[in-house]
Amino acid sequence: MRIGILGTGAIGTEVARWAHRDDQVEALFLYDIRTEAATGLAAELENAVVVGDADALIAASDLIVEAATAEAAREVVPKALAAKKDVLMMSIGALVDDAFHDEVRRSAKANGVKVYLPSGAIAGIDGVKAGRLGGIKSVTLVTTKPPQALGVDVDKWTLLFSGPAREAIRLYPKNVNVAVCLSLAGLGPDETWVQVVADPMATRNQHKIIVEGEFGRIRAEIENLPHPDNPKTSYLASLSAIATLKRILEPVQIGA
Ligand SMILES: NC(=O)c1ccc[n+]([C@@H]2O[C@H](COP(=O)([O-])OP(=O)(O)OC[C@H]3O[C@@H](n4cnc5c(N)ncnc54)[C@H](O)[C@@H]3O)[C@@H](O)[C@H]2O)c1
């Protein structure tokens, strides 16, 4: 498979490094608006080719790994799908826009290609997807961060927000990818409940997922460490992108 990486920042770099070692990857193409980011990475990865723009990346690749920004995803993902290329999309927050989400679904179906959305910085999405088939009553995400990560100055555990995911995303855009991922897997952004907590004792970004359904209950807790190259991104998000790519390439698949 020929892989094109859009955005060679924290996530794109790790995915490229891993893809470079996989013998099922025939060719690796890189594009970043910061040319030096792509050329620096290409210097490290033998045979990786830097291309001049997103259109060239799409033309050269079978699968586009979008690891840039929500704005880039809105521009490039529709073009890639129209060109009948599969897409692994990290800037999943872009899909909170219902019109864009519909456009992506319609185009992928019409063009016979797939859009892969990794679980990113959370775990338990496999159970949410499976549970939904039997009926889910409620999905709650409790995100707890140190106060400075939420831009507040509090000296005790403080519930900052409790409400639907769509509103949480508007008020706390840094949490957008996690909230959108859980919403898409479960009950959608209007029926997924989000609580945002500032905790001076917290040393990591924590996400607790509680799902009640006909199957019983899921409780998943994740304590994320930041990515060494981009503290705004959880390291698990990079690993999740790689795990998804591995799943695409592997002949035997595990997990729901
Ligand atoms: N799904 C999740 O759970 C999850 C978790 C973390 C991050 N993310 C998202 O993944 C994306 C990448 O995260 P990151 O930590 O690697 O970011 P990063 O800032 O480290 O890297 C992004 C790279 O994309 C490049 N870029 C920006 N606009 C571009 C464009 N139009 N075309 C090509 N390149 C462009 C930047 O120059 C940068 O090198 C972000 O949108 C982030 O919000 C998703």
PDBQT file of the ligand as one rigid body, heavy atoms in Angstrom, charges set to zero:
ROOT
HETATM    1  N1  LIG A 301      -8.384  11.726  17.523  1.00  0.00    +0.000 N 
HETATM    2  C1  LIG A 301      -7.772  12.091  18.663  1.00  0.00    +0.000 C 
HETATM    3  O1  LIG A 301      -8.049  11.624  19.776  1.00  0.00    +0.000 OA
HETATM    4  C2  LIG A 301      -6.670  13.103  18.581  1.00  0.00    +0.000 A 
HETATM    5  C3  LIG A 301      -5.751  13.224  19.637  1.00  0.00    +0.000 A 
HETATM    6  C4  LIG A 301      -4.729  14.144  19.515  1.00  0.00    +0.000 A 
HETATM    7  C5  LIG A 301      -4.656  14.963  18.406  1.00  0.00    +0.000 A 
HETATM    8  N2  LIG A 301      -5.595  14.843  17.422  1.00  0.00    +0.000 N 
HETATM    9  C6  LIG A 301      -5.570  15.716  16.244  1.00  0.00    +0.000 C 
HETATM   10  O2  LIG A 301      -4.630  15.227  15.310  1.00  0.00    +0.000 OA
HETATM   11  C7  LIG A 301      -4.097  16.325  14.568  1.00  0.00    +0.000 C 
HETATM   12  C8  LIG A 301      -2.564  16.247  14.606  1.00  0.00    +0.000 C 
HETATM   13  O3  LIG A 301      -2.099  16.318  15.949  1.00  0.00    +0.000 OA
HETATM   14  P1  LIG A 301      -0.536  16.531  16.281  1.00  0.00    +0.000 P 
HETATM   15  O4  LIG A 301      -0.366  16.454  17.745  1.00  0.00    +0.000 OA
HETATM   16  O5  LIG A 301       0.286  15.653  15.393  1.00  0.00    +0.000 OA
HETATM   17  O6  LIG A 301      -0.352  18.047  15.820  1.00  0.00    +0.000 OA
HETATM   18  P2  LIG A 301       1.017  18.813  15.487  1.00  0.00    +0.000 P 
HETATM   19  O7  LIG A 301       0.696  20.259  15.663  1.00  0.00    +0.000 OA
HETATM   20  O8  LIG A 301       2.154  18.228  16.233  1.00  0.00    +0.000 OA
HETATM   21  O9  LIG A 301       1.237  18.502  13.930  1.00  0.00    +0.000 OA
HETATM   22  C9  LIG A 301       0.366  18.970  12.931  1.00  0.00    +0.000 C 
HETATM   23  C10 LIG A 301       1.194  19.185  11.663  1.00  0.00    +0.000 C 
HETATM   24  O10 LIG A 301       0.304  19.474  10.584  1.00  0.00    +0.000 OA
HETATM   25  C11 LIG A 301       0.882  20.516   9.808  1.00  0.00    +0.000 C 
HETATM   26  N3  LIG A 301      -0.195  21.184   9.069  1.00  0.00    +0.000 N 
HETATM   27  C12 LIG A 301      -1.070  22.105   9.510  1.00  0.00    +0.000 A 
HETATM   28  N4  LIG A 301      -1.926  22.442   8.521  1.00  0.00    +0.000 NA
HETATM   29  C13 LIG A 301      -1.575  21.695   7.443  1.00  0.00    +0.000 A 
HETATM   30  C14 LIG A 301      -2.089  21.601   6.110  1.00  0.00    +0.000 A 
HETATM   31  N5  LIG A 301      -3.122  22.344   5.695  1.00  0.00    +0.000 N 
HETATM   32  N6  LIG A 301      -1.494  20.739   5.254  1.00  0.00    +0.000 NA
HETATM   33  C15 LIG A 301      -0.428  19.988   5.675  1.00  0.00    +0.000 A 
HETATM   34  N7  LIG A 301       0.097  20.041   6.914  1.00  0.00    +0.000 NA
HETATM   35  C16 LIG A 301      -0.478  20.894   7.777  1.00  0.00    +0.000 A 
HETATM   36  C17 LIG A 301       1.606  21.400  10.811  1.00  0.00    +0.000 C 
HETATM   37  O11 LIG A 301       2.590  22.179  10.171  1.00  0.00    +0.000 OA
HETATM   38  C18 LIG A 301       2.172  20.364  11.772  1.00  0.00    +0.000 C 
HETATM   39  O12 LIG A 301       3.467  19.943  11.390  1.00  0.00    +0.000 OA
HETATM   40  C19 LIG A 301      -4.658  17.600  15.219  1.00  0.00    +0.000 C 
HETATM   41  O13 LIG A 301      -5.781  18.058  14.476  1.00  0.00    +0.000 OA
HETATM   42  C20 LIG A 301      -5.119  17.133  16.567  1.00  0.00    +0.000 C 
HETATM   43  O14 LIG A 301      -6.213  17.892  17.090  1.00  0.00    +0.000 OA
HETATM   44  C21 LIG A 301      -6.566  13.922  17.485  1.00  0.00    +0.000 A 
ENDROOT
TORSDOF 0
